[in-house]
């Protein structure tokens, strides 16, 4: 749930009414495969993508989070999360909380005291139907206040899995990530099957015809089919593939 330092350098205070969970600074954070773009010359006003996360690791000892993040070099990081947690530590509740992916909509930022926290929306789902695919949708719904809305929905049924709204400022950076955190020294398990992001769309306020030139990947992630049909205001990505990090 923490932004890669190479992409999001610092965080500024923006108010929120969500549950705010202090981050455990003693956790060791590492990164799996990442796909992203350098900052746009415009600003992001919406993005949509469908993730097929594959099977969740069994017996998770640490924390593993798959997410799409949008942000800037300062300010909030908007990140809905497909998460794998140690037993009893999930953001989700219910009988499936320890056996399937937890879907949550979150923002990484600073609270009113200046402490770094993870703001977590109240609507969260232990998703037993993850094979249907999960649609990320981040939309700037009020530019005058920079109010952003996140939703995560089942790609087949349309069921709302998580949602959250927060005033979070201008967004210029976009990336996927696999984030890994230990749990009191216990190492996390990464992806055990490939993950796929399909039918991704990134929409800007103004055209950025050279946006594709800033595409990059790390640790084996790959892109296919990056294109624009309107001169750079709307970009589509056919598929992003995140390789399995370990065998199941």
C-alpha positions as CSV (number, residue, x, y, z in Angstrom):
1,X,0.0,0.0,0.0
2,X,3.1,2.2,-0.1
3,X,4.0,4.0,-3.3
4,X,7.3,3.2,-5.0
5,X,9.7,6.0,-4.0
6,X,10.8,6.4,-7.6
7,X,7.3,7.4,-8.6
8,X,5.7,9.2,-5.6
9,X,8.3,11.1,-3.7
10,X,6.4,12.7,-0.8
11,X,2.9,13.1,0.6
12,X,0.9,16.3,1.4
13,X,-2.0,16.7,3.8
14,X,-5.5,16.5,2.3
15,X,-8.4,15.9,4.6
16,X,-10.5,12.7,4.7
17,X,-13.3,11.0,6.6
18,X,-12.2,7.4,5.9
19,X,-10.9,5.0,8.5
20,X,-7.2,5.9,8.9
21,X,-4.8,3.1,9.8
22,X,-1.3,4.1,10.9
23,X,1.4,2.4,8.7
24,X,3.8,0.1,10.6
25,X,7.1,1.7,9.8
26,X,9.0,-1.4,10.9
27,X,7.7,-3.4,8.0
28,X,10.1,-4.2,5.2
29,X,8.7,-3.2,1.8
30,X,9.8,-4.7,-1.5
31,X,8.4,-4.6,-5.0
32,X,7.4,-7.2,-7.5
33,X,6.6,-6.5,-11.2
34,X,5.6,-3.0,-12.0
35,X,4.2,-1.4,-15.2
36,X,3.7,2.4,-15.5
37,X,4.2,5.7,-17.3
38,X,6.3,8.7,-16.6
39,X,4.3,11.8,-15.6
40,X,1.8,13.1,-18.2
41,X,2.1,16.7,-19.4
42,X,-1.6,17.0,-18.9
43,X,-3.5,15.5,-15.9
44,X,-5.5,12.3,-15.4
45,X,-9.3,12.7,-15.1
46,X,-10.2,9.0,-15.1
47,X,-8.9,5.5,-15.5
48,X,-10.5,2.1,-15.9
49,X,-8.9,-1.4,-16.0
50,X,-10.0,-5.0,-15.4
51,X,-7.6,-7.2,-13.3
52,X,-7.6,-11.0,-13.4
53,X,-5.6,-11.6,-10.2
54,X,-5.2,-15.4,-10.4
55,X,-5.2,-17.6,-7.4
56,X,-4.3,-16.1,-4.1
57,X,-1.2,-17.5,-2.3
58,X,-2.2,-20.0,0.4
59,X,-0.8,-19.8,3.9
60,X,0.2,-16.1,3.4
61,X,2.7,-15.1,6.2
62,X,3.3,-11.5,5.1
63,X,1.3,-9.0,3.0
64,X,1.0,-8.9,-0.8
65,X,-1.0,-6.2,-2.6
66,X,-1.8,-5.8,-6.3
67,X,-2.9,-2.3,-7.2
68,X,-3.2,0.5,-9.7
69,X,-2.0,3.8,-8.3
70,X,-2.5,7.3,-9.6
71,X,-0.8,10.3,-7.9
72,X,1.8,13.0,-8.4
73,X,5.3,13.7,-7.1
74,X,3.6,15.2,-4.0
75,X,0.1,14.5,-2.6
76,X,-2.1,11.6,-2.2
77,X,-1.8,8.2,-3.8
78,X,-5.2,6.7,-4.9
79,X,-5.0,2.9,-4.9
80,X,-7.7,0.3,-4.9
81,X,-6.2,-2.9,-3.7
82,X,-6.4,-6.6,-4.3
83,X,-4.8,-7.9,-1.1
84,X,-3.4,-11.1,0.4
85,X,-3.0,-10.9,4.2
86,X,-1.8,-13.1,7.1
87,X,-4.5,-15.1,8.8
88,X,-6.6,-12.8,11.0
89,X,-5.1,-9.6,9.5
90,X,-7.3,-9.0,6.5
91,X,-9.0,-5.6,5.9
92,X,-12.1,-7.8,5.0
93,X,-14.4,-9.7,7.4
94,X,-16.5,-12.8,7.1
95,X,-15.8,-16.5,6.6
96,X,-13.8,-16.0,3.4
97,X,-11.5,-13.3,4.7
98,X,-8.5,-15.5,5.1
99,X,-9.0,-17.7,2.0
100,X,-9.6,-15.2,-0.8
101,X,-8.6,-11.8,-2.1
102,X,-9.7,-8.8,-0.1
103,X,-10.9,-5.9,-2.3
104,X,-10.6,-2.4,-0.8
105,X,-10.5,1.2,-2.1
106,X,-7.8,3.2,-0.3
107,X,-5.7,6.4,-0.3
108,X,-2.1,6.7,1.0
109,X,-1.5,10.1,2.6
110,X,-1.1,12.2,5.7
111,X,-3.6,12.8,8.5
112,X,-4.2,16.0,10.4
113,X,-1.2,15.4,12.6
114,X,1.1,14.9,9.7
115,X,1.4,11.1,10.3
116,X,1.5,8.8,7.2
117,X,-1.7,6.7,7.2
118,X,-3.7,4.5,4.9
119,X,-7.2,5.7,4.5
120,X,-9.5,2.7,3.9
121,X,-13.0,2.9,2.5
122,X,-15.7,1.3,4.6
123,X,-17.0,-0.9,1.8
124,X,-14.7,-4.0,1.4
125,X,-15.3,-7.5,0.0
126,X,-13.7,-10.8,0.4
127,X,-14.1,-11.7,-3.2
128,X,-14.8,-15.4,-3.8
129,X,-15.7,-14.7,-7.5
130,X,-12.3,-13.1,-8.4
131,X,-12.1,-15.3,-11.5
132,X,-14.8,-13.0,-13.0
133,X,-12.3,-10.2,-13.1
134,X,-12.4,-7.0,-11.0
135,X,-12.9,-3.6,-12.6
136,X,-10.9,-0.6,-11.2
137,X,-12.5,2.7,-11.9
138,X,-11.0,6.0,-10.6
139,X,-12.9,9.2,-11.7
140,X,-12.4,12.9,-10.9
141,X,-16.1,13.7,-10.1
142,X,-15.6,17.3,-9.1
143,X,-12.6,19.2,-10.5
144,X,-13.4,22.4,-8.5
145,X,-12.5,20.4,-5.3
146,X,-10.5,17.6,-6.8
147,X,-12.9,15.0,-5.4
148,X,-12.1,11.6,-6.6
149,X,-14.2,8.5,-6.6
150,X,-12.9,4.9,-6.6
151,X,-15.0,1.8,-7.3
152,X,-14.1,-1.8,-7.7
153,X,-16.8,-4.0,-9.3
154,X,-17.2,-7.6,-10.4
155,X,-16.6,-7.6,-14.2
156,X,-19.4,-10.2,-14.8
157,X,-22.1,-9.4,-12.3
158,X,-21.5,-5.7,-11.8
159,X,-21.6,-6.2,-8.0
160,X,-19.9,-3.3,-6.1
161,X,-17.0,-4.7,-4.2
162,X,-15.5,-1.5,-2.7
163,X,-15.7,2.2,-3.0
164,X,-14.3,5.4,-1.6
165,X,-14.3,9.2,-2.2
166,X,-11.7,11.7,-1.2
167,X,-10.3,15.1,-2.2
168,X,-6.9,14.2,-3.5
169,X,-5.6,16.8,-5.9
170,X,-4.2,16.7,-9.4
171,X,-3.0,13.3,-10.7
172,X,-0.2,12.9,-13.3
173,X,1.3,9.5,-12.6
174,X,-0.1,6.0,-13.3
175,X,1.3,2.6,-12.5
176,X,0.4,-1.0,-11.5
177,X,2.4,-2.6,-8.7
178,X,2.9,-5.7,-6.6
179,X,3.8,-4.5,-3.1
180,X,5.3,-6.9,-0.6
181,X,5.5,-6.3,3.1
182,X,6.9,-8.6,5.8
183,X,4.9,-9.4,9.0
184,X,7.2,-9.1,12.1
185,X,10.0,-10.6,10.1
186,X,7.9,-13.2,8.2
187,X,8.4,-12.9,4.5
188,X,5.4,-12.5,2.2
189,X,4.5,-14.8,-0.7
190,X,4.2,-13.0,-4.1
191,X,2.0,-13.9,-7.0
192,X,1.6,-17.6,-7.6
193,X,-0.1,-17.2,-11.0
194,X,0.2,-14.6,-13.7
195,X,-2.0,-11.5,-13.3
196,X,-3.5,-9.7,-16.2
197,X,-4.9,-6.1,-16.6
198,X,-7.1,-5.8,-19.7
199,X,-9.0,-3.1,-21.5
200,X,-7.2,-0.4,-19.6
201,X,-8.2,3.3,-20.4
202,X,-6.5,6.4,-19.2
203,X,-8.2,9.7,-19.9
204,X,-6.5,13.1,-19.7
205,X,-7.9,16.6,-19.4
206,X,-5.9,17.7,-22.5
207,X,-4.0,15.7,-25.1
208,X,-0.6,14.2,-24.4
209,X,0.5,12.8,-27.8
210,X,3.8,11.5,-26.5
211,X,2.5,9.7,-23.4
212,X,3.3,6.3,-24.8
213,X,7.0,7.2,-24.9
214,X,7.1,7.2,-21.1
215,X,5.9,3.6,-20.7
216,X,8.2,1.4,-18.6
217,X,8.2,-2.0,-16.8
218,X,10.2,-3.7,-14.1
219,X,10.8,-7.3,-13.0
220,X,9.2,-9.0,-16.0
221,X,5.9,-7.1,-16.4
222,X,4.9,-6.5,-20.1
223,X,2.6,-4.3,-22.1
224,X,0.8,-4.9,-25.3
225,X,-1.4,-2.7,-27.5
226,X,-0.8,0.9,-26.2
227,X,-2.7,3.2,-28.5
228,X,-4.7,6.4,-28.8
229,X,-7.4,7.2,-31.3
230,X,-7.9,10.9,-30.5
231,X,-4.4,12.3,-30.6
232,X,-3.5,11.6,-27.0
233,X,-6.4,12.6,-24.8
234,X,-7.6,9.0,-24.3
235,X,-5.1,6.1,-24.2
236,X,-5.9,2.4,-24.2
237,X,-3.8,-0.6,-23.2
238,X,-4.9,-4.0,-24.5
239,X,-3.1,-6.0,-21.8
240,X,-0.6,-5.8,-19.0
241,X,0.9,-9.1,-17.9
242,X,2.4,-9.5,-14.4
243,X,4.3,-12.8,-14.2
244,X,4.0,-15.3,-11.4
245,X,6.7,-14.7,-8.8
246,X,6.7,-18.2,-7.3
247,X,5.0,-21.5,-8.1
248,X,1.8,-22.4,-6.4
